[in-house]
């Protein structure tokens, strides 16, 4: 997410650097308005507070999305630590953008996530290794590891909802909206849906290549065969989307699956 300078500008952090001469750390960042050049500040300067007419303010502060207000029962440092789990370079689909998109969509559709549901969304793909059978169990277990000061019944319910994302079947009513948010990209417009398909391929192609020995077009064809089979199995269910808030997603999602199966 962007950082807001106390004077108003929005910036994105590119990464941390090290000055060779003294090994001090610097922040490398770019303006959201003009990305034609990079800016560098010492880490301690980037994070320090400055005296302004309105009082002491952080020089740069996270521009916290309004959609994350449902997580205000957690320290923001905890939320940022969990989001960092989504930043592994091999993640092309199950990444930070996916989880932030789910929160934004809940807000846009007027869905008030409970604390347990908000935790489930935040953690549902926190651990993700392509091809691993235990991603959901590890992600669910991570809740208790990273979250403190929250009622155990809330964290236990959140963990159960995370487990429900494994087979996309709700074992408790609270899971339904989480599952609908997770599947919402199936109902995206054609171009976006196709882009997400490519992202899933990029995320899985190394594993699939190692397991099949294929490459190039043959590798992509093998991926699509598996992808179509998975989505067609999902489409056999009476409903893809379980809550009234996502009833409008049913038809476009099924149309996307049918178009993919037809090679369109």
N, C-alpha and C positions, 0 to 999 in steps of 0.2 A: 504494500500500500504506500501511497506517497507520504512524504513528510512536508509539513507546512512551516516555512520560515516565519519568524515572528512579525516580519514586515508584510507577509501575505503570500509570497510566492510558493508554488508547489514544486517539489523536487522528488526524484526517485533515486534511491541508493543503488549504485551499480555494484559496489563491493568494498571491501576493506583492502588497503594496500600497506606496504611497509617501506619506509625510507631506508635505503641501503646503508647510508652513512651512520645512522644511530639506531636503526631497527624500531623507530617509533612508528605507531600506526596512524594511518590517515583514512578518511572516508572519501570515496570517489563517488560523485553524484552528478546528476544531470537535471536540467530544468525541464519540467513537463511541458513548458511552452516552447522551448527552443532546445532540441536535442542535438544541435550541431556541434557542441563541444562539451567536454567533461570538466567538472570542478573538483577541487581537492581541498580538504581542510584537515588539520590535525584532529584526531578522534576526540581528544579532550575539549577542543574548541567547538566541534560540531555539537557535542552533548551538553555544553555548559549553559547556564542561565545568564540572561542579560537584563540590565536595569532599563526599563522603559517607563514612559509617563503613566502607564497602567500598572506599574509594579514589576516585580521580577517575573520573567517569562523564559521558557526554554527557547534557545536560539532556533532549534528545529524540533518539532514535536510530531509524532505520528498523526496523520490526518485521519482520525478514527472514523470509519464508515458508520453512519447512523444505523445501518442494518445490524451492527454488532451490539446494539444496546441491550439485546436479550442476554448478553454475556456479562453484563455489568456486575453480576454477583461474583465474578472472578477478577483477580488482579489482571491488569492489562499485560503485565509481563508474562503471565501464564498463557494468555491467549496468543501472544506473539511467539512464545516458545513452541506451542502446539502447531501454529501455522508454519513455523520453520521446518517442521517434519515433512511438509508437503513440497519442499523446495529441491529435493534430490534431482540431479540433472537428467536422469532417465525417465522422470515423470513428464508425460506430455498431455495426459488426460486427467489423471487423478492427482491434480496439483493444487496449489494455493488458489488459483483462479476458480477451480471447480467448487471448493468449499465456500469461498466468498460469494460466488454466484448463487449458491443455495440460500445463504442468508439474505442476499439482496432480493431474491425471488420471493422468499417468505414475506419480506416487508412489502414488496410491490403488490402482493396478492392479499394483503391484510391479514396475514396469519401471525398470531401472537404465540411464538414458541414458548413452551414451558422451559424451566431450567433443565429438566432432563432431556427434552427434545433438542435444546440448544447445544448441550454437551454432546449428544449423539451426532448432530450435524458436524460439530467441530472435530470430533475424534473419529468419525466413521471410516476414513481412509488414512488416518495418521500413520499407520504402518501399512505399507503397500509394496510388495515385491511381486512382479509379474510371475504367474504360475504357482505361487505359494498357496497352499490350502489353509493357512493359518492367519491370514492377514486380519480378518475380522476379530478373531479371538485375541490376537496381539493388540489390536487397536482398542478393543474393549478393556483389556487388562491395563492399558496405559492410562485410562481415566483415573483409576485409584492411585496410580503412581504419581501423576502430575497435579491432581486436584486435591486440595485440602480445605477444610472448613465448610464443606458442603454435606448436607445430610446424607447418610449412607444409603437411604432408600432412593434418593435422587440419583446418585452415581450408579447404583445397582440397576435401576430402570434404564438409565442411559446406556449402560453396558449391554443390556438385553436388546435394546433397539439397534445398537451397532451390530450385534450378532444377527439380527433379522435382515440386515443388508446383504448377508451372504447369499441367501436364496431368494431375496426380495419377497419374503412372505412375512406378514405381520403376526407375531405371536401375542401382541398386546395392542389395543386400539391406538395407543400413543405412537406406535411405529408407523402408522399409515401415512401421516403427513411427511415424515422423514423419508420414507421410501418414495413417495411421490416427488419430493424435491430432488432426490438422487436420480430419478429416471426422467426428469423434465427435459433433458437434452434430446431424448428420443423424439420429442415433438417440435424440435427446432425447424426453421425453414430449410429448404433443400440444401442450399449452399453451406449453411452452418452444420447441418447434420452430416454432410459429406466430409466437412473439415474435422468434425469430431471422430469420424471413422478413421481418417488418416492419423489423427492423434493417437487413437487406440493402437493402430498398427505400429507407429513409431515406438510406442511404449513396450510392445511385445515382440518386435521383429528379431531382436538379438536372441531371445529365448527360443522363438520358433525356428530360427535359422539353425541354432545349435541342435535342436531336437529333430529336425527334418533333413538337414543338409542342403536345403534349397536356398536360392538367392534370386534377386531381381523379380521379374514378373511372376515367376513360379511361386516365390515366397509370398507375394502379395495375394495371389490366387488362393493359396492354401489358407492364409489368414482369413480372407473373405468367406471361404467355405465354412470355416469354424464360426465366424461372426454371424453369418446368416443363419446357421443352425441354432446358435444360441438365441438370437432374437426371434426366430420363428417358434422356438419352444416357448419363449415368453408370450408370444402372441396367441398361443393356444389357451391362455387363461381367459376367463370371462371378462376380466377387467385388468388393464395394465395399471390404471390409476385408481386409487381407492377412496379418495376424498372428493366431496363436491367442489372444493377449490380448484381441482385439477381436471374436472370433467371435460373441459374444453381441449385438453391435451390428448384425449383418447384417439380421436379420428386422425389428427395429423401424425401421431406416433405410429399408428397402424399403417398409414399411407407410406410413411418413410420405410418401414420394414418391408412392405410389399414391393416398393420401388427398388429397394436394395436386392431383394430376392429375384426380381425380374431383370436385374442387371442394368437398371436405369440410373 
